Amino acid sequence: MLASLAAAAALTSLAPVVVHDSRERSLLTSVAAASVPAPGRGSDRSPAVYGRVTPATGDGTWLQYWLFYARQDQDRGIVRTGRHAGDWEMVQFRLDPRGRPTQAVYAQHSGAERCSWSEVQRRDGHPVVYSARGSHASYLRPGVRDRMFPDPNDEADGRGPAPRPRLVRVTATSPSWMTYRGTWGGAHARWWVPGEQDSPPGPAFQQQGRWSDPDTWARAASSCRADCDEVDECDASEKALGGGMGAAGTGVLGLLVLRRRRRRAVKDQHRS
C-alpha cells in the first residue's frame, strides 16, 4: 500500500517538462485536439501528459508518460513523405523498490534510447524531454541527432516553448477515450509510396510492447547516446553506408532532390 502511494506521488513529481524546437509547428497538446470519434476526450486543449504506474520486474515500478501531438510533419526520405495526423510519443522512468528513479527510456521513432537517471536533465525537479521538430522524437539533450539516410536528421534545439503539462492519469479503460481502437488521425500509408505512415493507434494499442510489456521495450532500446548532440558526432553506421555508395548513386539522388525542390519553387511562384 505504501509503495503504491509513493509511486502515485512520484507520477506527479516526475511528470516531464517538454521543450520544443524553436521552429516546431505542432506543439504538445491534448487528446481534445484530435479529430477522431474517441469518447470522452473533453474540450481542454492545454498541453497534457498522460501518466500511469505499472509494475516492473524485480519489484520495481515504471512511470509512463504519453504525449500527444495533433500531427507529425517531418518529411521522410527524398520523396518527402511520412507526414500524418496524430502522433503519440512516450517516455518512461523506472523506480527501484524504494521509489528512487534509476533509469529513463525515451521513445525515438520506431525505437528508443535507454539511459541512467543521472543523464536526465531536470527543471525544478522535473525531468526534461527535448522534442525534435516535426517528428517529436524525445531526447535527453538539445542538439541535432544523426539518422540513417534517407531519413532527415532530428533537430531539437531546445529554444522553443517549454510547457509543464498538466498530468492526466490513465489506465487501459480510463478515461473512456483510452478504449478507442481506431487510429488517432485519418492518414493511411500507401504501400507503393516509400516512407508513408499510418496515423498511430492509442497508447494501450501500441506495438512493440510499449504499453503491454514496458520491461521488454526498455531492454530493446539502444544504449545511451545522450551526448551525441552534434552532426556527424556518432553516426558511424551512416558514414559506412555513405562510403559504400557509388558516386553515380549519390548523383542520382541529388538530381531527384533538386528536381523536387525546383517543382516546389515553381508551384510557390504560381501561388504568389
The 8 nearest C-alpha neighbors of each residue, nearest first, counted from 0:
[[1, 3, 2, 4, 5, 6, 7, 8],
 [0, 2, 4, 3, 5, 6, 7, 98],
 [1, 3, 5, 0, 4, 6, 98, 97],
 [4, 2, 6, 0, 1, 5, 7, 8],
 [3, 5, 1, 7, 2, 6, 8, 0],
 [4, 6, 2, 8, 3, 7, 9, 1],
 [7, 5, 9, 3, 8, 4, 10, 2],
 [8, 6, 4, 10, 9, 5, 3, 11],
 [7, 9, 5, 6, 10, 11, 4, 12],
 [8, 10, 12, 6, 11, 7, 13, 5],
 [11, 9, 7, 8, 13, 12, 14, 6],
 [10, 12, 9, 14, 8, 13, 7, 166],
 [11, 13, 9, 10, 14, 8, 125, 124],
 [14, 12, 125, 10, 11, 9, 15, 126],
 [15, 13, 11, 12, 10, 125, 166, 16],
 [16, 14, 126, 125, 127, 13, 17, 128],
 [15, 17, 163, 127, 128, 162, 126, 125],
 [18, 16, 128, 161, 162, 127, 129, 15],
 [19, 17, 161, 129, 157, 130, 128, 160],
 [20, 18, 159, 130, 160, 157, 129, 161],
 [19, 21, 159, 155, 156, 157, 23, 132],
 [20, 22, 159, 158, 23, 19, 156, 157],
 [23, 21, 20, 24, 132, 159, 19, 158],
 [22, 24, 132, 20, 21, 25, 133, 19],
 [25, 23, 26, 22, 133, 132, 72, 21],
 [26, 24, 23, 70, 68, 69, 27, 133],
 [27, 25, 24, 28, 68, 23, 19, 69],
 [26, 28, 68, 46, 67, 25, 66, 29],
 [27, 29, 46, 68, 45, 44, 67, 26],
 [30, 28, 44, 31, 47, 46, 32, 67],
 [29, 31, 32, 33, 40, 67, 28, 44],
 [30, 32, 40, 42, 29, 44, 33, 41],
 [31, 33, 30, 29, 44, 69, 34, 28],
 [34, 32, 30, 31, 35, 69, 183, 85],
 [35, 33, 184, 32, 36, 183, 31, 185],
 [34, 36, 37, 33, 183, 184, 182, 181],
 [37, 35, 38, 34, 179, 181, 33, 176],
 [36, 38, 176, 179, 35, 40, 39, 175],
 [39, 37, 176, 40, 175, 36, 179, 178],
 [38, 40, 41, 176, 175, 37, 174, 31],
 [41, 39, 31, 38, 30, 176, 37, 42],
 [42, 40, 39, 31, 43, 30, 38, 44],
 [41, 43, 31, 44, 40, 32, 30, 29],
 [44, 42, 45, 41, 31, 29, 32, 40],
 [45, 43, 29, 31, 28, 32, 42, 46],
 [44, 46, 43, 28, 29, 47, 164, 165],
 [47, 45, 28, 164, 29, 27, 44, 165],
 [48, 46, 164, 165, 29, 166, 28, 45],
 [47, 49, 166, 66, 65, 64, 164, 50],
 [48, 50, 167, 65, 64, 168, 166, 169],
 [51, 49, 64, 168, 63, 169, 167, 48],
 [50, 52, 63, 169, 168, 62, 53, 170],
 [53, 51, 62, 61, 63, 6, 60, 54],
 [52, 54, 61, 60, 51, 62, 55, 63],
 [55, 53, 60, 61, 59, 56, 52, 58],
 [56, 54, 60, 59, 61, 58, 214, 57],
 [55, 57, 58, 59, 54, 214, 60, 61],
 [56, 58, 59, 55, 96, 95, 60, 54],
 [59, 57, 96, 56, 55, 60, 95, 54],
 [58, 60, 95, 55, 96, 57, 94, 56],
 [61, 59, 54, 55, 94, 93, 53, 62],
 [62, 60, 93, 53, 92, 55, 52, 54],
 [61, 63, 52, 92, 91, 51, 10, 93],
 [62, 64, 91, 51, 50, 90, 61, 52],
 [65, 63, 50, 49, 90, 89, 48, 91],
 [64, 66, 89, 49, 48, 88, 50, 63],
 [65, 67, 88, 48, 87, 89, 64, 49],
 [66, 68, 87, 86, 29, 28, 27, 88],
 [69, 67, 86, 27, 70, 28, 85, 26],
 [70, 68, 85, 33, 84, 32, 86, 25],
 [71, 69, 84, 85, 68, 86, 83, 72],
 [70, 72, 83, 82, 133, 134, 86, 73],
 [73, 71, 82, 133, 70, 74, 134, 83],
 [72, 74, 133, 134, 82, 71, 75, 81],
 [75, 73, 79, 80, 81, 82, 72, 76],
 [76, 74, 150, 80, 79, 81, 194, 151],
 [75, 77, 149, 150, 78, 79, 194, 74],
 [76, 78, 79, 256, 149, 75, 255, 252],
 [77, 79, 76, 80, 75, 193, 256, 259],
 [80, 78, 74, 75, 77, 76, 81, 194],
 [81, 79, 75, 74, 195, 194, 78, 82],
 [82, 80, 195, 194, 196, 75, 74, 83],
 [81, 83, 72, 71, 80, 73, 74, 196],
 [84, 82, 186, 71, 198, 70, 81, 85],
 [85, 83, 70, 184, 198, 186, 69, 71],
 [84, 86, 70, 69, 184, 183, 198, 68],
 [85, 87, 68, 70, 67, 71, 69, 199],
 [86, 88, 67, 66, 68, 65, 85, 199],
 [89, 87, 66, 65, 106, 67, 86, 136],
 [88, 90, 65, 64, 106, 66, 105, 91],
 [91, 89, 105, 64, 104, 106, 63, 65],
 [90, 92, 63, 104, 62, 103, 64, 61],
 [93, 91, 103, 62, 102, 61, 104, 100],
 [92, 94, 61, 102, 100, 60, 101, 62],
 [93, 95, 100, 99, 60, 98, 59, 101],
 [94, 96, 59, 98, 97, 99, 100, 101],
 [97, 95, 59, 98, 58, 94, 60, 99],
 [98, 96, 95, 99, 94, 2, 59, 5],
 [97, 99, 94, 95, 96, 6, 100, 5],
 [98, 100, 94, 95, 97, 101, 96, 93],
 [101, 99, 94, 93, 102, 116, 95, 92],
 [100, 102, 116, 93, 94, 115, 99, 95],
 [103, 101, 115, 116, 93, 92, 114, 100],
 [104, 102, 92, 114, 116, 113, 91, 115],
 [103, 105, 113, 91, 112, 90, 217, 114],
 [104, 106, 90, 112, 111, 137, 107, 138],
 [107, 105, 111, 89, 137, 90, 110, 136],
 [108, 106, 136, 111, 110, 137, 109, 105],
 [107, 109, 110, 136, 106, 111, 134, 135],
 [110, 108, 107, 111, 106, 207, 136, 206],
 [111, 109, 107, 108, 106, 220, 112, 221],
 [110, 112, 106, 220, 107, 105, 221, 104],
 [111, 113, 221, 220, 105, 104, 223, 222],
 [112, 114, 104, 223, 222, 220, 103, 221],
 [115, 113, 223, 103, 102, 118, 104, 116],
 [114, 116, 102, 117, 118, 101, 103, 113],
 [115, 117, 102, 101, 118, 119, 103, 100],
 [116, 118, 115, 119, 101, 120, 114, 102],
 [119, 117, 116, 115, 114, 120, 225, 139],
 [120, 118, 116, 117, 139, 126, 121, 127],
 [119, 121, 127, 126, 118, 139, 122, 140],
 [122, 120, 126, 125, 127, 124, 123, 119],
 [121, 123, 125, 124, 126, 127, 120, 16],
 [122, 124, 125, 121, 126, 16, 12, 127],
 [123, 125, 122, 121, 126, 13, 12, 120],
 [124, 126, 121, 13, 122, 15, 123, 14],
 [127, 125, 121, 15, 120, 16, 119, 13],
 [126, 128, 16, 121, 120, 15, 17, 125],
 [127, 129, 17, 137, 138, 139, 18, 16],
 [130, 128, 18, 138, 137, 141, 17, 139],
 [129, 131, 135, 137, 19, 136, 155, 18],
 [132, 130, 155, 135, 154, 136, 153, 134],
 [131, 133, 23, 20, 154, 134, 135, 155],
 [132, 134, 73, 72, 71, 135, 131, 23],
 [133, 135, 73, 136, 71, 132, 131, 72],
 [136, 134, 131, 130, 133, 132, 137, 88],
 [135, 137, 107, 131, 134, 130, 108, 106],
 [138, 136, 130, 105, 129, 107, 106, 128],
 [139, 137, 129, 140, 128, 130, 105, 136],
 [138, 140, 225, 128, 119, 129, 120, 127],
 [141, 139, 138, 225, 129, 142, 228, 226],
 [142, 140, 156, 157, 155, 129, 228, 139],
 [141, 143, 228, 156, 155, 229, 154, 140],
 [144, 142, 154, 229, 228, 153, 230, 155],
 [145, 143, 153, 152, 228, 146, 229, 230],
 [144, 146, 152, 230, 234, 143, 231, 153],
 [147, 145, 152, 150, 148, 151, 144, 153],
 [146, 148, 237, 150, 149, 145, 236, 151],
 [149, 147, 150, 146, 237, 151, 76, 240],
 [148, 150, 76, 147, 151, 77, 75, 146],
 [149, 151, 76, 148, 75, 147, 146, 152],
 [152, 150, 75, 149, 146, 153, 76, 148],
 [151, 153, 145, 146, 144, 154, 150, 143],
 [154, 152, 144, 131, 143, 151, 155, 145],
 [153, 155, 143, 131, 132, 156, 142, 152],
 [154, 156, 131, 20, 142, 141, 157, 130],
 [155, 157, 141, 20, 142, 158, 154, 21],
 [158, 156, 20, 141, 155, 18, 19, 159],
 [159, 157, 21, 156, 20, 19, 160, 18],
 [158, 160, 21, 19, 20, 157, 161, 18],
 [161, 159, 19, 18, 162, 158, 21, 20],
 [160, 162, 18, 17, 19, 159, 16, 163],
 [163, 161, 164, 17, 16, 160, 18, 46],
 [162, 164, 16, 161, 17, 165, 15, 46],
 [165, 163, 47, 46, 162, 48, 166, 16],
 [164, 166, 47, 48, 167, 46, 163, 45],
 [165, 167, 48, 47, 49, 164, 168, 50],
 [166, 168, 49, 50, 48, 169, 165, 47],
 [169, 167, 50, 49, 51, 166, 170, 173],
 [170, 168, 173, 51, 50, 49, 174, 167],
 [169, 171, 173, 172, 51, 168, 174, 177],
 [170, 172, 203, 177, 173, 178, 169, 174],
 [173, 171, 170, 178, 177, 175, 174, 169],
 [174, 172, 175, 170, 169, 177, 171, 176],
 [173, 175, 176, 177, 172, 169, 39, 170],
 [174, 176, 173, 177, 39, 178, 38, 172],
 [177, 175, 38, 37, 178, 179, 39, 174],
 [176, 178, 175, 179, 172, 174, 173, 171],
 [177, 179, 176, 172, 175, 180, 171, 173],
 [180, 178, 37, 176, 177, 181, 201, 38],
 [181, 179, 178, 182, 200, 201, 204, 177],
 [180, 182, 179, 200, 183, 201, 37, 35],
 [181, 183, 200, 199, 184, 198, 201, 180],
 [182, 184, 85, 199, 198, 200, 35, 181],
 [185, 183, 84, 85, 198, 182, 186, 35],
 [184, 186, 198, 84, 187, 183, 182, 83],
 [187, 185, 198, 197, 83, 184, 84, 188],
 [188, 186, 197, 185, 189, 196, 198, 195],
 [189, 187, 196, 195, 197, 190, 186, 192],
 [190, 188, 191, 192, 187, 195, 196, 193],
 [189, 191, 192, 188, 193, 195, 194, 196],
 [190, 192, 189, 193, 188, 195, 194, 196],
 [191, 193, 190, 189, 195, 194, 188, 80],
 [194, 192, 195, 191, 190, 80, 78, 76],
 [193, 195, 81, 80, 75, 196, 192, 76],
 [196, 194, 81, 188, 80, 193, 192, 189],
 [197, 195, 188, 81, 194, 187, 198, 83],
 [198, 196, 187, 188, 186, 199, 83, 195],
 [197, 199, 186, 184, 182, 83, 183, 84],
 [200, 198, 182, 183, 197, 86, 201, 85],
 [201, 199, 182, 204, 183, 205, 181, 202],
 [200, 202, 204, 203, 205, 199, 183, 182],
 [201, 203, 205, 204, 210, 200, 65, 87],
 [204, 202, 210, 201, 205, 171, 177, 211],
 [205, 203, 202, 201, 200, 206, 180, 210],
 [204, 206, 202, 203, 200, 209, 201, 210],
 [205, 207, 208, 209, 204, 210, 211, 200],
 [208, 206, 209, 216, 205, 212, 210, 215],
 [209, 207, 212, 211, 210, 206, 216, 213],
 [208, 210, 213, 207, 216, 211, 212, 205],
 [211, 209, 208, 203, 212, 213, 202, 205],
 [210, 212, 208, 209, 213, 203, 205, 204],
 [213, 211, 208, 214, 215, 210, 209, 216],
 [212, 214, 216, 209, 215, 217, 210, 208],
 [215, 213, 217, 216, 212, 218, 55, 56],
 [216, 214, 218, 217, 213, 212, 219, 208],
 [215, 217, 213, 219, 214, 218, 209, 208],
 [216, 218, 214, 220, 215, 219, 213, 104],
 [219, 217, 215, 220, 216, 214, 113, 221],
 [220, 218, 216, 217, 215, 221, 111, 110],
 [221, 219, 111, 112, 217, 218, 113, 110],
 [222, 220, 112, 113, 111, 223, 219, 110],
 [223, 221, 113, 112, 224, 220, 114, 111],
 [222, 224, 114, 113, 225, 112, 221, 115],
 [225, 223, 227, 226, 222, 112, 114, 221],
 [224, 226, 227, 139, 223, 140, 118, 228],
 [225, 227, 228, 224, 140, 229, 223, 139],
 [228, 226, 224, 225, 233, 232, 229, 144],
 [227, 229, 142, 143, 226, 144, 141, 140],
 [230, 228, 143, 232, 227, 142, 231, 144],
 [229, 231, 232, 143, 145, 144, 228, 233],
 [232, 230, 234, 233, 229, 145, 235, 238],
 [233, 231, 229, 230, 227, 234, 228, 145],
 [234, 232, 231, 227, 235, 145, 230, 229],
 [233, 235, 237, 231, 236, 232, 145, 238],
 [236, 234, 238, 237, 233, 239, 231, 232],
 [237, 235, 239, 238, 234, 240, 147, 233],
 [236, 238, 240, 234, 239, 147, 235, 241],
 [239, 237, 241, 235, 240, 236, 242, 234],
 [240, 238, 236, 242, 237, 241, 235, 243],
 [239, 241, 237, 243, 238, 242, 236, 244],
 [242, 240, 238, 244, 243, 239, 237, 245],
 [241, 243, 239, 240, 244, 238, 245, 237],
 [242, 244, 240, 241, 239, 245, 238, 246],
 [245, 243, 241, 242, 248, 240, 246, 249],
 [244, 246, 247, 248, 249, 243, 242, 241],
 [245, 247, 249, 248, 250, 244, 251, 243],
 [248, 246, 250, 245, 249, 251, 244, 252],
 [249, 247, 251, 245, 250, 246, 252, 244],
 [248, 250, 246, 252, 247, 251, 253, 245],
 [249, 251, 253, 247, 248, 252, 246, 254],
 [252, 250, 254, 248, 253, 249, 247, 255],
 [251, 253, 255, 249, 250, 254, 256, 248],
 [252, 254, 250, 256, 251, 255, 257, 249],
 [255, 253, 257, 251, 256, 252, 258, 250],
 [256, 254, 258, 252, 253, 257, 259, 251],
 [255, 257, 259, 253, 254, 258, 77, 260],
 [258, 256, 254, 260, 259, 255, 253, 261],
 [259, 257, 255, 261, 260, 256, 254, 262],
 [258, 260, 256, 262, 257, 261, 255, 263],
 [261, 259, 263, 257, 262, 258, 264, 256],
 [262, 260, 264, 258, 263, 259, 257, 265],
 [263, 261, 265, 259, 264, 260, 258, 266],
 [262, 264, 260, 266, 261, 265, 267, 259],
 [265, 263, 261, 267, 262, 266, 260, 268],
 [264, 266, 268, 262, 267, 263, 261, 269],
 [267, 265, 263, 269, 268, 264, 270, 262],
 [266, 268, 264, 270, 265, 269, 263, 271],
 [269, 267, 265, 271, 266, 270, 264, 263],
 [270, 268, 266, 271, 267, 265, 264, 263],
 [271, 269, 267, 268, 266, 265, 264, 263],
 [270, 268, 269, 267, 266, 265, 264, 263]]
